Amino acid sequence: MAQGINATGMEQVAEEAPVSKRTLYAHFRTKNELVIAHLQGLARSGATLEGVLAREDVPACERLRRLFEQPARDAAPVRGCPFIDAAAEFPAPESAVHSYAREQKLRMVDLIAALPAELGCREPLALAEQLATLVDGAAGRAMVLDDPDYGRHARAAADILLDHALPGDGRV
């Protein structure tokens, strides 16, 4: 769905899927169900930022800094955050897709907040919101500018936030 969710019809999905159209519709009665299943698969895959935060082999502060690294660039254009993309294409806050994207964004803040809390930050939730805002902003600008390394700018700002919010020098 690199062309966007709304620009991709179920007919096109059925043509590309390794199953019949009948089987596709048996599993996903609506496009919303298919989109949510896709987003859930991404969330479970470890290929999203949640995967970065879950790396217990990496120190907590470094995991926070890695939020601003993009995966290796391939030939495809930078797409940004799939949850923001989905929410933008389903803008009604009550839509199932938008609601799922919102839940994932709120979950991400909780996951981020756990790391500064572990490091002794006095206001981990506020710092998590600031870092999530930087991550989301960098993802949006990276997509618009087709610049997979755009996160370097947000990382510089995050370094300042972390250095001021964490005990010691923030380089735990």
Number of C-alpha atoms within 10 A of each C-alpha: 11 10 8 12 17 12 11 13 13 18 11 12 16 16 12 11 12 10 11 12 16 10 12 18 14 10 10 16 10 12 17 16 14 18 18 20 14 13 19 14 12 15 17 12 11 14 12 15 21 19 14 19 24 15 13 9 7 13 14 22 19 16 20 23 19 16 23 25 18 18 10 7 11 8 5 8 15 21 19 21 18 16 22 18 17 22 19 14 15 19 13 12 13 10 13 16 26 23 18 20 24 17 12 18 16 14 13 17 20 15 17 26 22 16 22 24 17 11 18 13 20 13 13 22 19 14 22 22 17 15 26 20 14 20 20 19 17 25 27 20 17 21 17 13 12 16 18 22 17 20 24 15 12 21 21 12 15 22 17 11 15 20 15 13 20 21 15 11 10 18 13 12
